[in-house]
Amino acid sequence: MSYIPNLESLRHFFNSGANQELSFRKEQLKKLKETILKYEEELNEALYKDLKKSKEEVWITETGLVLSEISYFLKNLDELAAPQKPAPIC
């Protein structure tokens, strides 16, 4: 059985600021990508049972889309998180 954190431990972790580090965010994205790929067949089966989606449709509308977004953010997170100058006030 896996560990399920309670609300208080989640608040403590959030308040620690650890989730603000880019390295933490990238690691979480990598873990999410690995998990999606690991359970891809189970996701396909569940979406077929619930919504009658074929594995191709699941790839196009669900997993492929999310994996593409994860890859984009892993590649561009440093630039996206960089400080930006505010727009000039006209």
DSSP file (Angstrom, degrees, kcal/mol; ACC not computed):
  #  RESIDUE AA STRUCTURE BP1 BP2  ACC     N-H-->O    O-->H-N    N-H-->O    O-->H-N    TCO  KAPPA ALPHA  PHI   PSI    X-CA   Y-CA   Z-CA
    1    1 A M              0   0    0      0, 0.0     2,-0.1     0, 0.0     0, 0.0   0.000 360.0 360.0 360.0 133.6    0.0    0.0    0.0
    2    2 A S        -     0   0    0      1,-0.1     2,-0.3     0, 0.0     0, 0.0  -0.440 360.0 -97.6 -84.7 158.9    1.4    3.4   -0.9
    3    3 A Y        -     0   0    0     -2,-0.1    -1,-0.1     1,-0.0     0, 0.0  -0.581  31.9-164.1 -75.9 129.1    1.7    6.4    1.4
    4    4 A I        -     0   0    0     -2,-0.3     2,-0.0     0, 0.0    -1,-0.0  -0.962  18.5-136.2-115.1 113.5   -1.2    8.9    1.1
    5    5 A P        -     0   0    0      0, 0.0     2,-0.1     0, 0.0     0, 0.0  -0.325  14.3-126.6 -70.4 149.7   -0.3   12.2    2.7
    6    6 A N     >  -     0   0    0      1,-0.1     4,-1.9    -2,-0.0     3,-0.2  -0.458  29.7-100.8 -88.3 169.3   -2.7   14.0    4.9
    7    7 A L  H  > S+     0   0    0      1,-0.2     4,-2.5     2,-0.2     5,-0.2   0.868 119.9  55.0 -58.9 -40.7   -3.7   17.6    4.4
    8    8 A E  H  > S+     0   0    0      1,-0.2     4,-2.4     2,-0.2    -1,-0.2   0.904 108.2  47.7 -63.3 -42.2   -1.5   18.9    7.2
    9    9 A S  H  > S+     0   0    0     -3,-0.2     4,-2.3     2,-0.2    -1,-0.2   0.867 111.5  51.8 -68.3 -34.0    1.6   17.2    5.7
   10   10 A L  H  X S+     0   0    0     -4,-1.9     4,-2.6     2,-0.2    -2,-0.2   0.911 110.4  48.0 -66.0 -41.9    0.7   18.7    2.3
   11   11 A R  H  X S+     0   0    0     -4,-2.5     4,-2.9     2,-0.2    -2,-0.2   0.915 110.8  51.4 -63.1 -43.1    0.4   22.1    3.8
   12   12 A H  H  X S+     0   0    0     -4,-2.4     4,-1.2     2,-0.2    -2,-0.2   0.930 111.7  46.8 -60.6 -45.7    3.7   21.8    5.6
   13   13 A F  H >X>S+     0   0    0     -4,-2.3     5,-0.7     2,-0.2     3,-0.6   0.936 113.4  48.2 -62.4 -46.6    5.4   20.8    2.4
   14   14 A F  H ><5S+     0   0    0     -4,-2.6     3,-1.5     1,-0.2    -2,-0.2   0.926 110.8  51.0 -59.5 -46.2    3.9   23.6    0.4
   15   15 A N  H 3<5S+     0   0    0     -4,-2.9    -1,-0.2     1,-0.3    -2,-0.2   0.706  97.3  68.9 -67.2 -19.9    4.8   26.2    3.0
   16   16 A S  H <<5S-     0   0    0     -4,-1.2    -1,-0.3    -3,-0.6    -2,-0.2   0.728 101.2-132.9 -70.3 -20.6    8.4   25.0    3.0
   17   17 A G  T X<5 +     0   0    0     -3,-1.5     3,-1.9    -4,-0.6     4,-0.4   0.463  68.7 127.1  83.3   0.8    8.8   26.4   -0.5
   18   18 A A  G > < +     0   0    0     -5,-0.7     3,-1.1     1,-0.3     6,-0.2   0.809  66.2  62.5 -61.1 -30.0   10.4   23.2   -1.8
   19   19 A N  G 3  S+     0   0    0     -6,-0.4    -1,-0.3     1,-0.2    -5,-0.1   0.563  91.0  68.0 -74.6  -6.5    7.9   23.1   -4.6
   20   20 A Q  G <  S+     0   0    0     -3,-1.9    -1,-0.2    -6,-0.1    -2,-0.2   0.687  74.9 101.9 -85.4 -18.2    9.1   26.4   -6.0
   21   21 A E  S <> S-     0   0    0     -3,-1.1     4,-2.1    -4,-0.4     3,-0.2  -0.453  71.4-139.2 -67.8 134.1   12.5   25.1   -7.1
   22   22 A L  H  > S+     0   0    0      1,-0.2     4,-2.9     2,-0.2     5,-0.2   0.866 103.5  57.8 -62.0 -36.0   12.8   24.4  -10.8
   23   23 A S  H  > S+     0   0    0      1,-0.2     4,-2.1     2,-0.2    -1,-0.2   0.896 107.0  48.3 -62.4 -38.6   14.7   21.2  -10.2
   24   24 A F  H  > S+     0   0    0     -6,-0.2     4,-2.3    -3,-0.2    -2,-0.2   0.930 112.0  48.8 -64.7 -45.6   11.7   19.9   -8.0
   25   25 A R  H  X S+     0   0    0     -4,-2.1     4,-2.3     1,-0.2    -2,-0.2   0.915 111.8  48.9 -62.4 -43.6    9.2   20.9  -10.7
   26   26 A K  H  X S+     0   0    0     -4,-2.9     4,-2.5     1,-0.2    -1,-0.2   0.910 110.5  50.9 -62.8 -42.1   11.2   19.2  -13.4
   27   27 A E  H  X S+     0   0    0     -4,-2.1     4,-2.4    -5,-0.2    -1,-0.2   0.901 109.7  50.3 -63.2 -40.3   11.6   16.0  -11.4
   28   28 A Q  H  X S+     0   0    0     -4,-2.3     4,-2.4     2,-0.2    -1,-0.2   0.905 110.4  49.7 -64.6 -41.1    7.8   15.9  -10.8
   29   29 A L  H  X S+     0   0    0     -4,-2.3     4,-2.4     2,-0.2    -2,-0.2   0.908 110.6  50.0 -63.2 -41.4    7.2   16.3  -14.5
   30   30 A K  H  X S+     0   0    0     -4,-2.5     4,-2.5     2,-0.2    -2,-0.2   0.912 111.2  49.0 -62.9 -42.3    9.6   13.5  -15.3
   31   31 A K  H  X S+     0   0    0     -4,-2.4     4,-2.4     2,-0.2    -2,-0.2   0.901 110.6  50.6 -64.1 -41.1    7.9   11.3  -12.7
   32   32 A L  H  X S+     0   0    0     -4,-2.4     4,-2.5     2,-0.2    -2,-0.2   0.925 111.1  48.7 -62.5 -44.0    4.5   12.1  -14.1
   33   33 A K  H  X S+     0   0    0     -4,-2.4     4,-2.3     1,-0.2    -2,-0.2   0.928 112.1  48.6 -61.3 -46.4    5.7   11.3  -17.6
   34   34 A E  H  X S+     0   0    0     -4,-2.5     4,-2.6     1,-0.2    -1,-0.2   0.892 111.9  49.8 -60.5 -40.6    7.2    8.0  -16.5
   35   35 A T  H  X S+     0   0    0     -4,-2.4     4,-2.3     2,-0.2    -2,-0.2   0.907 109.3  50.3 -67.8 -42.3    4.0    7.1  -14.6
   36   36 A I  H  < S+     0   0    0     -4,-2.5    -2,-0.2     1,-0.2    -1,-0.2   0.935 114.6  44.7 -59.8 -45.7    1.8    7.8  -17.6
   37   37 A L  H >< S+     0   0    0     -4,-2.3     3,-0.9     1,-0.2     4,-0.3   0.888 112.0  52.6 -66.4 -38.9    4.0    5.6  -19.8
   38   38 A K  H 3< S+     0   0    0     -4,-2.6     3,-0.3     1,-0.2    -1,-0.2   0.886 120.2  32.8 -63.3 -39.4    4.2    2.9  -17.2
   39   39 A Y  T 3X S+     0   0    0     -4,-2.3     4,-2.7     1,-0.2    -1,-0.2   0.097  82.0 117.6-106.3  21.1    0.4    2.7  -16.9
   40   40 A E  H <> S+     0   0    0     -3,-0.9     4,-2.6     1,-0.2    -1,-0.2   0.900  77.1  49.0 -57.2 -43.8   -0.5    3.5  -20.5
   41   41 A E  H  > S+     0   0    0     -4,-0.3     4,-2.5    -3,-0.3    -1,-0.2   0.907 111.6  49.0 -65.0 -40.9   -2.2    0.2  -21.1
   42   42 A E  H  > S+     0   0    0      2,-0.2     4,-2.5     1,-0.2    -1,-0.2   0.893 111.1  50.4 -64.9 -39.4   -4.2    0.4  -17.9
   43   43 A L  H  X S+     0   0    0     -4,-2.7     4,-2.5     2,-0.2     5,-0.2   0.923 110.1  50.5 -62.7 -43.7   -5.3    4.0  -18.9
   44   44 A N  H  X S+     0   0    0     -4,-2.6     4,-1.8    -5,-0.2    -2,-0.2   0.929 112.0  47.5 -58.5 -46.1   -6.3    2.7  -22.3
   45   45 A E  H  X S+     0   0    0     -4,-2.5     4,-2.6     1,-0.2    -2,-0.2   0.917 112.4  48.8 -63.0 -44.1   -8.4   -0.1  -20.8
   46   46 A A  H  X S+     0   0    0     -4,-2.5     4,-2.7     1,-0.2     5,-0.3   0.910 112.4  47.3 -64.7 -42.2  -10.1    2.2  -18.3
   47   47 A L  H  X S+     0   0    0     -4,-2.5     4,-1.9     2,-0.2     6,-1.6   0.786 111.9  51.2 -72.7 -25.7  -11.0    4.8  -20.9
   48   48 A Y  H  X S+     0   0    0     -4,-1.8     4,-1.6     4,-0.3    -2,-0.2   0.927 113.0  45.2 -71.9 -44.3  -12.3    2.0  -23.2
   49   49 A K  H  < S+     0   0    0     -4,-2.6    -2,-0.2    -5,-0.2    -3,-0.2   0.920 123.5  34.6 -62.9 -44.3  -14.4    0.6  -20.4
   50   50 A D  H  < S+     0   0    0     -4,-2.7    -3,-0.2    -5,-0.2    -2,-0.2   0.911 139.8  10.3 -78.7 -43.6  -15.8    4.0  -19.3
   51   51 A L  H  < S-     0   0    0     -4,-1.9    -3,-0.2    -5,-0.3    -2,-0.2   0.369  91.5-118.8-123.2   2.3  -16.0    5.9  -22.6
   52   52 A K     <  +     0   0    0     -4,-1.6     2,-0.4    -5,-0.3    -4,-0.3   0.843  55.9 162.0  58.1  35.4  -15.4    3.3  -25.3
   53   53 A K        -     0   0    0     -6,-1.6    -1,-0.2    -9,-0.1    -2,-0.1  -0.721  35.9-130.4 -86.0 133.4  -12.3    5.2  -26.5
   54   54 A S     >  -     0   0    0     -2,-0.4     4,-2.6     1,-0.1     5,-0.2  -0.347  27.6-106.8 -72.8 163.4   -9.9    3.3  -28.7
   55   55 A K  H  > S+     0   0    0      1,-0.2     4,-2.1     2,-0.2     5,-0.1   0.839 122.7  54.2 -63.4 -30.3   -6.2    3.3  -27.8
   56   56 A E  H  > S+     0   0    0      2,-0.2     4,-2.3     1,-0.2    -1,-0.2   0.908 109.4  46.6 -67.2 -41.9   -5.6    5.6  -30.8
   57   57 A E  H  > S+     0   0    0      2,-0.2     4,-2.9     1,-0.2     5,-0.3   0.893 110.8  52.6 -66.9 -39.0   -8.3    8.1  -29.5
   58   58 A V  H  X>S+     0   0    0     -4,-2.6     4,-2.5     1,-0.2     5,-1.0   0.918 109.7  49.7 -61.2 -42.5   -6.9    7.9  -26.0
   59   59 A W  I  <>S+     0   0    0     -4,-2.1     5,-1.1     4,-0.2     6,-0.7   0.932 115.5  42.5 -62.2 -45.1   -3.4    8.8  -27.4
   60   60 A I  I  <5S+     0   0    0     -4,-2.3    -2,-0.2     4,-0.2    -1,-0.2   0.905 128.0  27.4 -69.0 -42.3   -4.8   11.7  -29.4
   61   61 A T  I  <5S+     0   0    0     -4,-2.9    -2,-0.2    -5,-0.2    -3,-0.2   0.614 134.3  11.2-100.7 -13.9   -7.1   13.2  -26.8
   62   62 A E  I  X5S+     0   0    0     -4,-2.5     4,-2.3    -5,-0.3     5,-0.2   0.552 124.2  24.3-127.1 -84.7   -5.5   12.1  -23.5
   63   63 A T  I  ><S+     0   0    0     -5,-1.0     4,-3.0     1,-0.2     5,-0.3   0.900 121.1  49.1 -65.4 -45.6   -2.1   10.6  -23.0
   64   64 A G  H  ><S+     0   0    0     -5,-1.1     4,-2.2    -6,-0.4    -1,-0.2   0.905 112.5  49.6 -60.8 -41.2   -0.3   11.9  -26.1
   65   65 A L  H  > S+     0   0    0     -6,-0.7     4,-2.1     2,-0.2    -1,-0.2   0.934 113.7  44.5 -62.0 -48.1   -1.6   15.4  -25.4
   66   66 A V  H  X S+     0   0    0     -4,-2.3     4,-2.6     1,-0.2    -2,-0.2   0.913 113.0  50.9 -65.9 -42.8   -0.4   15.4  -21.8
   67   67 A L  H  X S+     0   0    0     -4,-3.0     4,-2.4     1,-0.2    -1,-0.2   0.879 109.5  51.6 -62.9 -37.1    3.0   13.8  -22.7
   68   68 A S  H  X S+     0   0    0     -4,-2.2     4,-2.3    -5,-0.3    -1,-0.2   0.922 110.6  47.7 -64.1 -44.2    3.5   16.5  -25.4
   69   69 A E  H  X S+     0   0    0     -4,-2.1     4,-2.5     2,-0.2    -2,-0.2   0.900 110.7  51.6 -64.3 -41.5    2.8   19.2  -22.8
   70   70 A I  H  X S+     0   0    0     -4,-2.6     4,-2.6     2,-0.2     5,-0.2   0.939 110.3  49.0 -60.1 -46.9    5.1   17.6  -20.3
   71   71 A S  H  X S+     0   0    0     -4,-2.4     4,-2.0     1,-0.2    -2,-0.2   0.903 110.2  52.0 -60.1 -41.9    7.9   17.5  -22.9
   72   72 A Y  H  X S+     0   0    0     -4,-2.3     4,-2.1     1,-0.2    -1,-0.2   0.940 112.4  44.4 -59.3 -48.3    7.3   21.1  -23.8
   73   73 A F  H  X S+     0   0    0     -4,-2.5     4,-1.7     1,-0.2    -2,-0.2   0.860 110.4  54.0 -70.4 -34.4    7.5   22.3  -20.2
   74   74 A L  H  < S+     0   0    0     -4,-2.6     4,-0.3    -5,-0.2    -1,-0.2   0.899 114.5  42.8 -62.5 -38.2   10.6   20.2  -19.4
   75   75 A K  H  < S+     0   0    0     -4,-2.0    -2,-0.2    -5,-0.2    -1,-0.2   0.838 127.6  28.4 -74.5 -34.1   12.3   21.8  -22.4
   76   76 A N  H  X S+     0   0    0     -4,-2.1     4,-2.6    -5,-0.2     5,-0.2   0.351  84.5 104.6-114.0   4.4   11.2   25.4  -21.7
   77   77 A L  H  X S+     0   0    0     -4,-1.7     4,-2.3     1,-0.2     5,-0.2   0.879  79.8  54.5 -60.8 -40.6   10.7   25.6  -18.0
   78   78 A D  H  > S+     0   0    0     -4,-0.3     4,-0.6     1,-0.2    -1,-0.2   0.939 114.1  41.0 -58.9 -46.5   13.8   27.6  -17.3
   79   79 A E  H >4 S+     0   0    0      1,-0.2     3,-0.7     2,-0.2    -2,-0.2   0.905 115.0  50.9 -68.1 -41.8   12.8   30.3  -19.8
   80   80 A L  H 3< S+     0   0    0     -4,-2.6    -1,-0.2     1,-0.2    -2,-0.2   0.817 113.0  46.1 -66.8 -30.0    9.2   30.3  -18.7
   81   81 A A  H 3< S+     0   0    0     -4,-2.3    -1,-0.2    -5,-0.2    -2,-0.2   0.508  86.7 114.0 -91.3  -5.0   10.1   30.7  -15.1
   82   82 A A  S << S-     0   0    0     -3,-0.7    -3,-0.0    -4,-0.6    -4,-0.0  -0.350  80.4 -95.0 -66.9 145.9   12.7   33.5  -15.6
   83   83 A P        -     0   0    0      0, 0.0     2,-0.4     0, 0.0    -1,-0.1  -0.303  43.4-153.8 -58.6 144.3   11.8   36.9  -14.2
   84   84 A Q        -     0   0    0     -3,-0.1     3,-0.0     3,-0.0    -3,-0.0  -0.930  17.2-113.6-122.9 146.1   10.2   39.2  -16.7
   85   85 A K        -     0   0    0     -2,-0.4     2,-0.1     1,-0.1     0, 0.0  -0.565  40.9-110.4 -73.0 139.3   10.1   42.9  -16.9
   86   86 A P        -     0   0    0      0, 0.0    -1,-0.1     0, 0.0     3,-0.1  -0.384  38.5 -97.3 -67.6 150.7    6.7   44.3  -16.4
   87   87 A A        -     0   0    0      1,-0.1    -3,-0.0    -2,-0.1     2,-0.0  -0.402  48.4 -98.3 -64.9 142.9    5.0   45.9  -19.4
   88   88 A P        -     0   0    0      0, 0.0     2,-0.6     0, 0.0    -1,-0.1  -0.338  33.3-119.6 -65.0 146.1    5.4   49.7  -19.5
   89   89 A I              0   0    0      1,-0.1     0, 0.0    -3,-0.1     0, 0.0  -0.760 360.0 360.0 -86.8 124.0    2.4   51.7  -18.2
   90   90 A C              0   0    0     -2,-0.6    -1,-0.1     0, 0.0     0, 0.0   0.441 360.0 360.0 -90.8 360.0    1.1   53.9  -21.0
